[in-house]
């Protein structure tokens, strides 16, 4: 009996350090800086949101959150890097409809599988785009642009890169209006917007947060919004749907993801913390004033269903338009 008791005690003593280490590891996260990959350029909608959340995330987590912009190839460079990163919660990324859905149709080899390679953390919300033209453009309405595009095949529109919602907004516009447009991708949204401002291109479709100031300062002319509902921040602008482009709607969503295989408890910690940040009145007011439409906090599984639903919808539309990058 004494020998059996000794053996049991020894087993517990030997096992307890391992149990303690495992528990301590889970409780210690994060114990070092977190890298937040942003697949678009500085000054883009993705960058604005990521830096706002990143600052608060660092405060809540007690560790630095390093925002790293990795623009290029429609965001595939950053997302492919995330897919190859260690699933430990120390590398996460801003993800959008463009990077997780559009790119799967535009690139033959984007370098990642949007379902298999990522663990959704949280769906943050969405944002509509604004159709803009140069300040000196003779177009005053969406129909003016359609008329000009039909008279001048090849009218140019800029974007912040292939696969962005700016790009697909133009593709859908051409598809629904029966016009032939020429896509001119730039390194990022700021550069693409500047091309519209200077008249280098004929028009563009950009996220509200990135063009609202330029519209108010008359540096570009806003002609319509891509959502089905009018923008509260730009109430003077009609929707494209009400302007004659029936059934036109582009509302791009965005959130944060981690590499597949990231421990559930780490995903839960990140989800809860980001959710707490998004509930802060000051953050909500700041983001709403910039044009962000924040979604109610939902479990990570909800974000996964949004991605899956759009993967069943958009690739068919993109391929039917003939748009591709490679």
N, C-alpha and C positions, 0 to 999 in steps of 0.2 A: 504493500500500500504506500509506504514511504517513497519507494522508488518511482511508482506511478505518479505520485504527487510532485516529486522532484522533476520528472520528465515533463509534466504539464506546465509547471512553473517555468522551466527552462524554455519551453516552446513559446510561452507568452512573452517572456523577456526578450527572446531573439526576434520575435515577430513584431513586437511593439515599436521598435525603432523605424521599421519600414512603414508601418501604418502612420506613425507620427510624421515621417518625411513626406508621405503622400498628402496627408492632410495639410501640413505646413505649406507644401508647394501650391495647393489649391488656394489657401488663404493668402499666400504671399503675392499672388498676381495682382497688379504688375510689380515686378521687382526691378525693372529697367525701362528705359524709354520705349514708347510705342511709335512705330513708323506708320504714318497715314499717307498712302499713295493717292495722288490726284491725277487721273488720266488726261486732264486738260490743262491748258496754259494758265499762268497767273492772271488774275483779273476776270476769269471766266466764272460762270455761275457755280460750277463745281468747286472752284478755288474759294470763292466768297463764302459758300456754305461750310466747306471743310475747315477753313481757318476759324470761323465763328465757333463751330462745334469743337474743334481741336483745342482751342484756348480753354474752354470750359471743361473739356474732358481731362486735360492735364491737371486742372485744379481739383477736380473730383477724385481722380485716380492717384494723385500725389506723385506722378511721374511726368516727365516731359513727353509731349506728343509732337513729333517732328513731321510737319507737312512737307511732303516731297512731290513736286510737280514733275510728272513724266508724260509730257505731251508727245503726240506723234502717232501716225498710223491709226487715227480714229480712236485712240485710247487702248489699242491692242497691246502696246508695249507694256504699259503699266499693269493691265489685267493679266497678261501672260506671266509677268514677274510675280504677281500675287499668287497665281496658281502654282508656281514653283517654290513659294516661300514655306518656311516651316510652319505647321499648323499649331502654333503655340500662343496666338493672341498678340504677338508683338509686331505683326505686320497686318494691317487691314487696309481697305481701300474704299474710296467713294465709288459708287457704281450707279449707272443710269440705264435708262431704256436704250440709249445709244450704244453703250459698251456691252451690255448683256443680251440685247435683242437685235438691234439693227446690224451690228457687226457680224452676227452669225449668217446674215444673208448677203452682206456686202463683200466679205472676205472669204475666199475658199479655204484658207487656213489661218483663222484668227489667232491660233496658238493656245486656245483654251475652250473648254466646254462649259457653258454658262450654268448648267445644272450639276454636272459631276464635280467640277473643280472648285466650287465655292460654297461657303456656309453663310446664308443670309443672316444678318444681324438685326437690322431694323429698316423699315421703309419710312423715310422721313417725310416725303410729300411729293409735290409736283409743281410744275410751273408751265405757263403757256408762253408762246412766242409772239412776237410782234412783227408784222410785215413793215419793213422800212425802205425808204428810197432816199436818194440824195436830196439835200435841201433845195437844190436848184431844179429838181425834176419837175416836168410839166404835169406829171400824174398827181391828181388830187384824190382819187378813189381807187379801190381795188379794180373796178371795171376799167378804169383808164389804163392800168397796167396790162390787163388781159387784152385789151384792144391793141395796145402797142406791141405786145408779145406776138400776137397773131400777124401783125403787119411786119414784124421784124423777128423772124425765127432766129433763135440763138441768143436771145436776151440773157444777160449774165446775172447770176445771183451768187453771193459769197457765202461762206460758212466758216466755222471755226475748225473745220477738218471733216474728212469723210467719215460717215457713220454717226455724226452728231444729229441732234434733232433739227438743227439749222439746215443741214443737208437734206434730211428726209422731208422737212416741211416744204422745201422747194420741189422735191421730186413729186410729192403728193399734189402740190399746186399745179404743176405741169400736167400731171395725169388727169386731174379732174377738170381742167380747163382746155385740154387738148392743145396745149402750147408746147413748143420746143425750147427748152431753156438750157443754158450752159452753166454747169456747176464749176465754181472757182474756189477750191478749198485753200484756207490760210492756216498758219501755224496755230492760231487760237482765235477765240471770239473777238478779243480787242482788235486784232489786226483785220479781221473780216469786217467788223463794224467801221473801222477807219476807212476801209476801201469803199464802203457805201457813202460815208461822209464826204470823201474826196471826189466821188463820182467815178472812181476806178471801175466799179461795177454798177449795174442798173438797180439792184435791190438786194434785200437779204431778209432772213427770218431769224430773229434772235430772242433769247430768253429775256423776259421782262426785266429782271434785275440788272442785266448788262446794258440795256438801252434806255431805261426810263429817264435817266438824267439827260442824255443826249436829245431825247424827244422834247423834254421840257425846256431845254436850252436852244431848241430849234437848230441843232447841229445835224439832225436827220428829220425826215417827215415820217410819222407813223400813219399807216393807212388802215390797219385792221389787226385784230388779235386772232390767234389760231384756236382759241377755246370756243365752245358753244355758248358760253356765257360771257358777257362783257366784263372787262377788267375794272375793278373798283379803283385802281390806281390811275387808269387811263380811260375814264368813263366817256370821253369824247370820241373814242375809237369804236367802230362797229366790229362785229365778228366777220370773219371771211364767209361764214355760212350765210349770214344775213345780207352780205354784199353781193350775193349771186353765185358763190362757189358752194353749192349745196352739199351737205354732208361732210364738209371740210372740218376736221378736228385733229389737232395735235396738242396733247398735254403730256409732256415728258415727266416721268417720275424718277426719283433718285433715292438712294439710301446708302447703307454701308454693308460691306461683306468681308468675310475672312476666308482663308484657305479652307477647303474641305478637310474634315478631320480635326478641326479645332475643337478642343474639349467642350462639351455642352455647358459646363459650369462657367467657362470663360466667355462663351457666347452670351450666356444669361447675364453675366456681370456687365458686359459691354452694352447689351440691350437695355438693361435697367438703368444704367448710368446715362446713356444717351437719351433715353426716354425722360429721365429726370431733368436733364438739361433743356430738352424741348418743351418741358412744362413750365419753365421759368418765364414769368410775364415779360421780363425785359428782353429775353431772347425771342420770344414769340412776336413781340411788338417790333423788334429790330428786323426780323426776317420778313414779317408781313409787310412792313413799310418798303421793303426792297422787291416785293412781288412774289415771295414764296408762299405757296399754299400748303400749309402743314397738315399732314394726315393724322387721324387719331392713332394713338399708340396701339399697335397690334403685335401678336407674337411673331417670332421669326418665321414660323410656318406660313403665316399669311403672306409675307413678302415672297416666299418661295412660290406660292400659288399665283401671285401677280406676274412673276417672271415666266412661269410656265404658260399662263394664258396668253401673254404677249408673244411668246415664241410660237404659239399656234396660230397667231393672227398676222403679225407684221412681215415675216419672211416672204409670205406669198405675195403681199402687196409690193414689197421691194423688188422681188424677182420679176413680177409682171411689168414693172416700170422699166426694167432693163438696167437699172442702176447697179453698178458694181465697182469695186476698187481694183481687183486683180483678176 
